[in-house]
Amino acid sequence: MLRDSGAWIGRFLSPVDGQCLHLRRVGGRARRRAPVGCPLWGGPGPPRHSETMSEKRPRRVPSFRVLVLGLTIATVLSGAIFRERLLGLCGQYLVTERALEPADAIIVLSGGVPERILEAVDVYKAGYAPRLILTRAEKPENLDLLRSFGVAAPEGYEINLHIARKLGVPDEAIVLLEPRVNSTYMELGVVRDYCLRQGLHSVIMVTSKSHTTRAYKIFHHLADGRIRVIPHASRYDTFDPTTWWTTRRTAKEVLFEYEKLVHYYLIVLTGG
């Protein structure tokens, strides 16, 4: 339909694709104008699929997998960078010590021969307590078999007794508890009972370095505030909490100690 007053004079359908073409009066003659999106008439053509999708599709938020992967990589890198520091903290946690002060007795926990008894004798000679308390571990397997062959194989407590006497501790200052024990928990239960019977209110507990934290926690739990315990590590123990992972022996020592710590916490949680 023609309009005299306007610029547009008509429109019709394209024979190619049915799109509407516009005729515009320019300079006294009608000139065809290609509709938007018609490439045949010189128009820019329809927008590409990728362009429309990029305009309509919202920006993607990083998925949960990407987040987890990033955190994992960051953790691994930080662990590699701070590995020695982290491992050192694990070793240092196993060592608990308190400043020495006068007490009623010195406990020498079974095992760790001879470093524990050597340290206990030093503490005794320094005048911190008037007596040593020794315990008996469970009899070693096949010990009787060795003795049946005439082999005089001593037990750990017998070695401790021999060392203490040789280093000048009189017999009257040595107490050997009779019950056999097969764990630190059982051992410190026997020690607690003896201390309560004898009216002892404070003890210095001598043991190996990596054993001090667990032993202290156990005795503190069993004594329930009735006996003050001072944990003390043997200076003759070569365990180094800052380099424990560098040797097979100390690496096993730390791993076993953490395993036993978990066992102790389970006992406490179950009301043991």
C-alpha positions in Angstrom: 0.0 0.0 0.0 1.4 3.4 -1.1 1.6 6.3 1.2 2.2 9.8 -0.3 3.2 11.5 2.9 5.7 8.9 4.1 9.0 7.7 2.9 7.8 4.1 2.5 5.9 3.5 -0.8 5.2 -0.2 -0.6 6.3 -3.7 0.4 6.0 -7.2 -0.9 7.2 -10.7 -0.3 10.5 -11.9 -1.6 10.1 -14.7 -4.2 13.2 -16.4 -2.7 12.3 -17.0 0.9 9.0 -15.2 1.5 10.6 -12.4 3.5 9.1 -9.0 3.3 11.0 -6.5 1.2 10.5 -2.8 1.6 10.6 -0.2 -1.1 11.7 3.2 -0.2 11.5 6.4 -2.4 15.0 7.7 -2.9 15.7 10.5 -5.4 12.4 10.1 -7.3 12.6 6.4 -7.7 11.7 3.5 -5.6 14.7 1.6 -4.1 14.6 -1.8 -2.6 15.8 -2.2 0.9 17.0 -5.6 2.1 15.4 -6.7 5.3 17.5 -7.4 8.3 18.7 -11.0 8.1 18.5 -11.4 4.3 21.9 -12.3 2.8 20.5 -12.5 -0.7 19.8 -8.8 -0.7 23.0 -7.7 0.9 21.9 -7.7 4.5 24.0 -8.8 7.3 22.3 -12.2 7.5 20.9 -13.9 10.6 23.0 -14.0 13.7 25.2 -17.1 14.0 24.2 -19.8 16.4 27.4 -19.3 18.5 26.6 -15.6 18.8 23.1 -16.1 19.9 24.1 -18.8 22.4 26.8 -16.6 23.8 24.4 -13.8 24.3 21.7 -16.0 25.9 23.8 -18.5 27.8 24.7 -17.2 31.4 28.3 -17.3 32.5 29.1 -20.7 33.9 30.0 -21.0 37.6 33.0 -23.3 38.4 31.6 -26.8 39.1 32.0 -28.7 42.3 34.5 -31.0 40.7 36.7 -28.0 39.7 36.5 -26.7 43.2 37.5 -30.0 44.7 40.3 -30.4 42.2 41.7 -27.0 43.1 41.6 -27.6 46.8 43.3 -31.0 46.3 46.1 -29.5 44.3 46.5 -26.7 46.8 46.6 -29.2 49.7 49.2 -31.3 47.9 51.4 -28.3 47.1 51.2 -26.9 50.7 51.9 -30.4 52.1 55.0 -30.6 49.9 56.1 -27.2 50.9 55.5 -27.6 54.6 56.1 -31.3 54.8 58.9 -31.2 57.3 57.1 -28.7 59.5 54.0 -30.8 59.6 55.8 -34.1 60.3 57.9 -32.3 63.0 54.7 -31.2 64.7 53.4 -34.8 64.6 56.6 -35.9 66.4 56.6 -33.1 68.9 53.1 -33.9 70.0 54.2 -37.3 71.3 56.7 -35.6 73.7 55.3 -34.1 76.9 57.6 -32.9 79.7 57.3 -30.9 82.9 60.1 -29.2 84.9 61.5 -31.5 87.5 60.6 -30.8 91.1 60.7 -32.8 94.3 58.3 -35.8 94.4 57.5 -38.8 96.6 58.9 -41.4 94.1 60.3 -42.0 90.6 58.4 -44.4 88.3 60.5 -46.3 85.8 58.1 -47.7 83.1 58.9 -51.0 81.6 60.7 -51.2 78.3 63.3 -48.8 76.8 66.2 -50.6 78.4 68.6 -49.1 79.4 67.8 -45.5 78.6 64.9 -45.2 81.1 66.6 -46.7 84.1 69.8 -44.6 83.4 67.7 -41.4 83.5 65.8 -42.5 86.6 69.1 -43.1 88.4 70.3 -39.6 87.5 67.1 -38.1 88.8 67.4 -40.1 92.0 71.0 -39.0 92.5 70.0 -35.4 91.9 67.8 -35.7 95.0 64.3 -35.3 93.4 62.8 -38.4 95.1 63.8 -40.9 97.7 62.8 -44.1 95.9 62.5 -45.8 92.5 59.4 -47.8 91.5 60.0 -50.6 88.9 57.4 -52.7 87.2 57.4 -56.2 85.7 56.4 -56.6 82.1 54.8 -59.7 80.8 57.4 -62.6 80.5 59.0 -62.7 77.0 57.9 -65.5 74.8 60.2 -68.5 74.8 62.2 -67.2 77.8 61.6 -70.5 79.6 62.8 -72.4 76.6 66.1 -70.5 76.6 66.6 -71.1 80.3 65.9 -74.8 79.8 69.0 -74.9 77.6 71.0 -73.2 80.4 70.9 -69.8 78.8 70.7 -67.1 81.5 68.5 -64.6 79.6 67.4 -61.8 82.0 64.1 -60.0 81.8 63.8 -56.3 81.4 63.1 -55.6 85.0 66.1 -57.7 86.0 68.3 -55.6 83.8 66.9 -52.5 85.4 67.6 -53.8 88.9 71.1 -54.7 88.0 71.9 -51.3 86.5 70.4 -49.4 89.4 72.4 -51.4 91.9 75.6 -51.1 89.9 75.1 -47.3 89.8 74.8 -47.0 93.5 71.1 -47.1 94.3 70.6 -49.0 97.5 68.0 -51.9 97.7 65.9 -50.1 100.3 65.3 -47.3 97.7 64.1 -49.7 95.1 60.5 -50.9 94.9 59.6 -53.7 92.5 55.9 -54.1 91.9 54.8 -57.8 91.7 51.9 -57.9 89.2 52.9 -58.7 85.6 51.6 -56.1 83.1 51.1 -56.2 79.4 50.2 -52.6 78.5 50.9 -49.1 79.6 47.3 -48.7 80.8 47.6 -51.8 83.0 51.0 -50.9 84.2 50.0 -47.4 85.4 46.9 -48.8 87.0 49.2 -51.0 89.1 51.4 -48.0 89.9 48.4 -45.9 90.9 47.1 -48.5 93.3 50.5 -48.8 95.0 50.8 -45.0 95.3 47.3 -44.7 96.9 48.1 -47.5 99.3 51.4 -45.9 100.3 49.9 -42.4 100.5 52.1 -41.0 97.8 50.9 -37.8 96.3 53.4 -37.0 93.6 55.6 -39.0 91.2 58.1 -38.4 88.5 57.4 -40.7 85.6 60.5 -41.6 83.5 60.0 -43.1 80.1 61.0 -42.7 76.5 60.5 -39.5 74.6 57.8 -40.6 72.2 56.0 -42.4 75.1 55.6 -39.4 77.4 52.4 -38.0 76.0 50.4 -41.2 76.1 51.8 -42.3 79.4 51.0 -38.9 81.0 47.5 -38.9 79.6 46.8 -42.4 80.9 48.2 -41.8 84.4 46.4 -38.4 84.6 43.2 -40.1 83.7 43.6 -43.0 86.1 44.8 -40.9 89.1 41.9 -38.6 88.6 43.6 -35.7 90.5 44.7 -37.8 93.5 48.3 -38.1 92.4 50.4 -35.4 90.7 52.4 -36.8 87.9 55.5 -35.1 86.4 56.4 -36.6 83.0 60.1 -36.8 82.2 61.8 -38.1 79.1 65.1 -39.9 79.2 68.0 -37.9 77.8 69.6 -41.1 76.7 66.8 -41.8 74.3 68.0 -40.9 70.7 64.5 -40.3 69.4 64.4 -36.9 67.6 60.8 -35.6 67.1 61.9 -33.2 64.3 63.5 -36.0 62.1 61.7 -39.1 63.1 60.6 -40.0 59.5 64.2 -40.3 58.3 64.8 -43.7 59.8 62.8 -46.9 59.7 63.0 -47.5 63.4 61.7 -44.1 64.6 59.1 -44.0 61.8 57.6 -47.3 63.1 57.9 -45.9 66.6 55.8 -42.9 65.8 53.2 -44.8 63.8 52.8 -47.4 66.6 52.5 -44.7 69.2 49.7 -42.9 67.3 47.9 -46.2 66.9 48.1 -46.8 70.7 46.9 -43.2 71.3 43.8 -43.9 69.3 43.3 -47.1 71.3 43.6 -45.1 74.5 41.0 -42.5 73.4 38.6 -45.3 72.5 39.0 -46.7 76.0 38.2 -43.3 77.5 35.3 -42.7 75.2 33.8 -46.1 76.1 34.1 -45.4 79.8 37.2 -47.5 80.5 
